[in-house]
Amino acid sequence: MEVQIIKERVVKVQSQREYLLSLLEQPNLGTLRIDVNQALEEMDELVDEFKRTFPEAEI
C-alpha cells in the first residue's frame, strides 16, 4: 500500500476524533463512555505510530 493512501486513511480516521470528543459531552452516555475513551486512545496511538513510521509525511 502506498504511503499516500495510508496517509489519507489516517487523516480520515483522525477527522472522526472531534465527533468522539463531542460524544463524551453527552450526559446520558453511560457505560459507552468507556468505549469512546478507548476509541480515542486507539486513534491517538494510530496517529502517533503513523508519525513514527513515516516522519516525512505530514498530516
Number of C-alpha atoms within 10 A of each C-alpha: 5 6 11 10 10 12 18 12 12 16 14 11 14 17 11 12 16 10 10 15 13 9 16 16 10 10 8 10 12 9 8 12 17 12 10 17 15 12 14 18 11 12 17 15 12 15 17 13 12 18 15 11 10 12 11 8 12 9 12
